[in-house]
Amino acid sequence: MAASLGQVLALVLVAALWGGTQPLLKRASARLQQVHERTWARQLLQEMKTLFLNTEYLMPFFLNQCGSLLYYLTLASTDLTLAVPISNSLAIVFTLIVGKVLGEDIGGKALLLPYSHQSFLLPGALTGMVLTVTGIALCVTSSVSKTQGQLSAL
C-alpha cells in the first residue's frame, strides 16, 4: 500500500514536531531547578509541579505530544514500513537543524570527498542528513512504484 501525499506530509509534520522540539526540551530542562524532597512521592509531585509551571519546557513538550498524537492517527491509514523510517529518520534531521539554529554543536567529523582533482570538506552531520533524506525518498518511490505495478497487474 503506497502512502498518499497527505500521509507523507503528516509524517513529515510528525518528524518536525518530534525533532524540532528535542533541542528546545533539552535547553529548557537544563535550566530547571533541582528539587529535593524526603519521600519519593513528594519528590515526584515537586518535579511535576516544577515542569508543568515552566512554560519554556511546557510548550515544546505540548508540541512534541501533538506530534505523537498525529503519528498515532496517521498509523491507522499508513503502511508501517513507510511510517517508521519517514517519521523517525526525519526527526533526527529536524533535531540537527533546530539544534544548529539554536547554536548547539551538532558535532560529527568532517568528511573529505574528492571533487574533480580537488577535495573539499563536507560535515559528517550534513552527509548523514543527505543520506537519510535520500533513503526516505527511495522508500517512498519504491512504495509508489510497487503499488502501481500491482494495480497494472489487476
Secondary structure as GFF3:
##gff-version 3
##sequence-region A 1 154
A	DSSP	alpha_helix	5	30	.	.	.	ID=ss1
A	DSSP	alpha_helix	40	52	.	.	.	ID=ss2
A	DSSP	alpha_helix	55	75	.	.	.	ID=ss3
A	DSSP	alpha_helix	80	101	.	.	.	ID=ss4
A	DSSP	beta_strand	110	115	.	.	.	ID=ss5
A	DSSP	beta_strand	118	123	.	.	.	ID=ss6
A	DSSP	alpha_helix	124	153	.	.	.	ID=ss7
###
